[in-house]
Amino acid sequence: MCREITIEEIPVERIEEFWNIHLKYLVRDGIISDEEDKEYFSGEEYRGIIKMHMQRAVDRHHMVYFVEGRKKIGAAQYSTYASKDGKCFILDFWLFPEFRNKGLGHKCFRILEQYTKEDGAVYYEINSTKEDSVRFWKSLGFTENGKDEYDIPLYIKKEAPFSGKEGRNTGFITA
């Protein structure tokens, strides 16, 4: 069976749609639990900074959906710093619960790699504390890379070779 997964950019005009699912994801997956964090991630300070970064001309922030056929199966947000060293910092990456544990996370990341490389990504970094997430990122070749300013462990992937199954400049991968 052949599945096509594509990336759909979320324009700043549709940012509220993303925020509605983002807070649910953060709470459901246990990334945040206290009221202070909920207020911060649903507040204008955090959201305003992200929106401003989405509108900048260089090293723009992206929000995307992973789409299989016509169905949204997950989402991510990231910034690629092509004007600096090519780091793609992944702020969020998740599949909706009904699409997890089916190998789709690996496929979605390979699509994201291809998509971001065309925009200047050279390597990837993410922070994570959840055991399942750390195991997932390590299975993709990420290794420990110290801690961020909030004392959260960082993981980095310097090499991102393509397996040959990826579609060239098409925005999709087949499996």
Secondary structure as a PSIPRED ss2 file (coil, helix, strand):
# PSIPRED VFORMAT (PSIPRED V4.0)

   1 M C   1.000  0.000  0.000
   2 C C   1.000  0.000  0.000
   3 R C   1.000  0.000  0.000
   4 E C   1.000  0.000  0.000
   5 I E   0.000  0.000  1.000
   6 T E   0.000  0.000  1.000
   7 I E   0.000  0.000  1.000
   8 E E   0.000  0.000  1.000
   9 E E   0.000  0.000  1.000
  10 I C   1.000  0.000  0.000
  11 P C   1.000  0.000  0.000
  12 V H   0.000  1.000  0.000
  13 E H   0.000  1.000  0.000
  14 R H   0.000  1.000  0.000
  15 I H   0.000  1.000  0.000
  16 E H   0.000  1.000  0.000
  17 E H   0.000  1.000  0.000
  18 F H   0.000  1.000  0.000
  19 W H   0.000  1.000  0.000
  20 N H   0.000  1.000  0.000
  21 I H   0.000  1.000  0.000
  22 H H   0.000  1.000  0.000
  23 L H   0.000  1.000  0.000
  24 K H   0.000  1.000  0.000
  25 Y H   0.000  1.000  0.000
  26 L H   0.000  1.000  0.000
  27 V H   0.000  1.000  0.000
  28 R H   0.000  1.000  0.000
  29 D C   1.000  0.000  0.000
  30 G C   1.000  0.000  0.000
  31 I C   1.000  0.000  0.000
  32 I C   1.000  0.000  0.000
  33 S C   1.000  0.000  0.000
  34 D C   1.000  0.000  0.000
  35 E H   0.000  1.000  0.000
  36 E H   0.000  1.000  0.000
  37 D H   0.000  1.000  0.000
  38 K H   0.000  1.000  0.000
  39 E H   0.000  1.000  0.000
  40 Y H   0.000  1.000  0.000
  41 F H   0.000  1.000  0.000
  42 S H   0.000  1.000  0.000
  43 G C   1.000  0.000  0.000
  44 E H   0.000  1.000  0.000
  45 E H   0.000  1.000  0.000
  46 Y H   0.000  1.000  0.000
  47 R H   0.000  1.000  0.000
  48 G H   0.000  1.000  0.000
  49 I H   0.000  1.000  0.000
  50 I H   0.000  1.000  0.000
  51 K H   0.000  1.000  0.000
  52 M H   0.000  1.000  0.000
  53 H H   0.000  1.000  0.000
  54 M H   0.000  1.000  0.000
  55 Q H   0.000  1.000  0.000
  56 R C   1.000  0.000  0.000
  57 A C   1.000  0.000  0.000
  58 V C   1.000  0.000  0.000
  59 D C   1.000  0.000  0.000
  60 R C   1.000  0.000  0.000
  61 H E   0.000  0.000  1.000
  62 H E   0.000  0.000  1.000
  63 M E   0.000  0.000  1.000
  64 V E   0.000  0.000  1.000
  65 Y E   0.000  0.000  1.000
  66 F E   0.000  0.000  1.000
  67 V E   0.000  0.000  1.000
  68 E E   0.000  0.000  1.000
  69 G C   1.000  0.000  0.000
  70 R C   1.000  0.000  0.000
  71 K E   0.000  0.000  1.000
  72 K E   0.000  0.000  1.000
  73 I E   0.000  0.000  1.000
  74 G E   0.000  0.000  1.000
  75 A E   0.000  0.000  1.000
  76 A E   0.000  0.000  1.000
  77 Q E   0.000  0.000  1.000
  78 Y E   0.000  0.000  1.000
  79 S E   0.000  0.000  1.000
  80 T E   0.000  0.000  1.000
  81 Y E   0.000  0.000  1.000
  82 A C   1.000  0.000  0.000
  83 S C   1.000  0.000  0.000
  84 K C   1.000  0.000  0.000
  85 D C   1.000  0.000  0.000
  86 G C   1.000  0.000  0.000
  87 K E   0.000  0.000  1.000
  88 C E   0.000  0.000  1.000
  89 F E   0.000  0.000  1.000
  90 I E   0.000  0.000  1.000
  91 L E   0.000  0.000  1.000
  92 D E   0.000  0.000  1.000
  93 F E   0.000  0.000  1.000
  94 W E   0.000  0.000  1.000
  95 L E   0.000  0.000  1.000
  96 F C   1.000  0.000  0.000
  97 P H   0.000  1.000  0.000
  98 E H   0.000  1.000  0.000
  99 F H   0.000  1.000  0.000
 100 R C   1.000  0.000  0.000
 101 N C   1.000  0.000  0.000
 102 K C   1.000  0.000  0.000
 103 G C   1.000  0.000  0.000
 104 L H   0.000  1.000  0.000
 105 G H   0.000  1.000  0.000
 106 H H   0.000  1.000  0.000
 107 K H   0.000  1.000  0.000
 108 C H   0.000  1.000  0.000
 109 F H   0.000  1.000  0.000
 110 R H   0.000  1.000  0.000
 111 I H   0.000  1.000  0.000
 112 L H   0.000  1.000  0.000
 113 E H   0.000  1.000  0.000
 114 Q H   0.000  1.000  0.000
 115 Y H   0.000  1.000  0.000
 116 T H   0.000  1.000  0.000
 117 K H   0.000  1.000  0.000
 118 E C   1.000  0.000  0.000
 119 D C   1.000  0.000  0.000
 120 G C   1.000  0.000  0.000
 121 A C   1.000  0.000  0.000
 122 V C   1.000  0.000  0.000
 123 Y E   0.000  0.000  1.000
 124 Y E   0.000  0.000  1.000
 125 E E   0.000  0.000  1.000
 126 I E   0.000  0.000  1.000
 127 N E   0.000  0.000  1.000
 128 S C   1.000  0.000  0.000
 129 T C   1.000  0.000  0.000
 130 K C   1.000  0.000  0.000
 131 E H   0.000  1.000  0.000
 132 D H   0.000  1.000  0.000
 133 S H   0.000  1.000  0.000
 134 V H   0.000  1.000  0.000
 135 R H   0.000  1.000  0.000
 136 F H   0.000  1.000  0.000
 137 W H   0.000  1.000  0.000
 138 K H   0.000  1.000  0.000
 139 S H   0.000  1.000  0.000
 140 L C   1.000  0.000  0.000
 141 G C   1.000  0.000  0.000
 142 F C   1.000  0.000  0.000
 143 T E   0.000  0.000  1.000
 144 E E   0.000  0.000  1.000
 145 N E   0.000  0.000  1.000
 146 G E   0.000  0.000  1.000
 147 K E   0.000  0.000  1.000
 148 D C   1.000  0.000  0.000
 149 E C   1.000  0.000  0.000
 150 Y C   1.000  0.000  0.000
 151 D C   1.000  0.000  0.000
 152 I C   1.000  0.000  0.000
 153 P E   0.000  0.000  1.000
 154 L E   0.000  0.000  1.000
 155 Y E   0.000  0.000  1.000
 156 I E   0.000  0.000  1.000
 157 K E   0.000  0.000  1.000
 158 K C   1.000  0.000  0.000
 159 E C   1.000  0.000  0.000
 160 A C   1.000  0.000  0.000
 161 P C   1.000  0.000  0.000
 162 F C   1.000  0.000  0.000
 163 S C   1.000  0.000  0.000
 164 G C   1.000  0.000  0.000
 165 K C   1.000  0.000  0.000
 166 E E   0.000  0.000  1.000
 167 G C   1.000  0.000  0.000
 168 R C   1.000  0.000  0.000
 169 N C   1.000  0.000  0.000
 170 T C   1.000  0.000  0.000
 171 G C   1.000  0.000  0.000
 172 F C   1.000  0.000  0.000
 173 I E   0.000  0.000  1.000
 174 T C   1.000  0.000  0.000
 175 A C   1.000  0.000  0.000
